[in-house]
Amino acid sequence: MKVLFLVRHGQSSWDDVKLADRDRPLTDKGKSDAVKMGKRLAESEVALDMIVSSPAQRALATAETIARKLDFKRKSIVQDERLYSGQVDDLLRLIREVGDDHKRVMLAGHNPLLSELVLELADKDVNLPTCAVAILRFDTKSWAKIGRKKLEKVVIKYS
């Protein structure tokens, strides 16, 4: 069994129009929602083997906040540009590159890309709101088969 957690970043600020898109921080609501989601996942006893985040400030801050609530070492979070500027095929390649010793992997990124990935993998048309988590369970022993192997279950959690 492989479990993929797709996390859309928390609400981000547009207050400073001079900031580059990737440098936009979380709003207070975005920070609060990330804490709430981290707590919800911790209460569900989620244990992650790997977290991969977009390098954008808002996504990385969301991933770090959730990691803190799950006792996942924040310095172990991997940043991958494909979560910021990639396409669905890029994310499928990223997922298929994960070592099979990892059972539970979280990707923290952006819409519309994450919603498009849910559609590709689960044939479920969703628009993930900020700080939502899509949890996809696959009946497979290898990440290389994700997207080629039938999805067992999908659950969406909202902050």
HELIX and SHEET records of a PDB file:
HELIX    1   1 ASP A   21  ASP A   23  5                                   3    
HELIX    2   2 ASP A   28  GLU A   43  1                                  16    
HELIX    3   3 GLN A   57  LYS A   69  1                                  13    
HELIX    4   4 ARG A   74  SER A   76  5                                   3    
HELIX    5   5 ARG A   82  SER A   85  1                                   4    
HELIX    6   6 VAL A   88  ARG A   96  1                                   9    
HELIX    7   7 LEU A  113  ALA A  122  1                                  10    
HELIX    8   8 TRP A  143  LYS A  145  5                                   3    
SHEET    1   A 6 VAL A  78  GLN A  79  0                                        
SHEET    2   A 6 MET A  50  SER A  53  1                                        
SHEET    3   A 6 ARG A 104  GLY A 109  1                                        
SHEET    4   A 6 LYS A   2  ARG A   8  1                                        
SHEET    5   A 6 VAL A 133  PHE A 138 -1                                        
SHEET    6   A 6 LEU A 151  LYS A 157 -1                                        
END                                                                             
